[in-house]
Amino acid sequence: MSAPGKTVFYFAVYLVILGLTLLISPNTLLGLFGIPVTTEGWIRVVGMLVLFLGFYYYMAAKADLIPFFRWSVGARSMVIVFFTVFVLLKLAPPALVLFGVIDLFGAFWTWWTLKKSGLL
């Protein structure tokens, strides 16, 4: 697995853990970040989607799909923009930005390894 592949693999692990947590015990995670607990099913739907994204990232890392790594940098970089706008519009609690920071860090790490490897 290439260096960029490893960054995507570690991001996949994060997504799988996050997805499973949202599926199994969503209110534990929400409570940790001061987000109001919910009894609605939507949070588990989000967990399922995050888990599936984690699977795609894992498979892309395993196959060393360099084009996917490049595409993911832009998409993951935009997460913080959307989350920040949601918070500024009071559609989401400020803690949501922390998840955007993780995505931004992961995107930068992948970009950096792609650049360093001459794959950009």
ABEGO torsion letter per residue (X at the ends): XBAAAAAAAAAAAAAAAAAAAAAABAAAAAAAAGBBBBABAAAAAAAAAAAAAAAAAAAAAAAGBAAAAAAAAAAAAAAAAAAAAAAAAGABBAAAAAAAAAAAAAAAAAAAAAAAAGAX
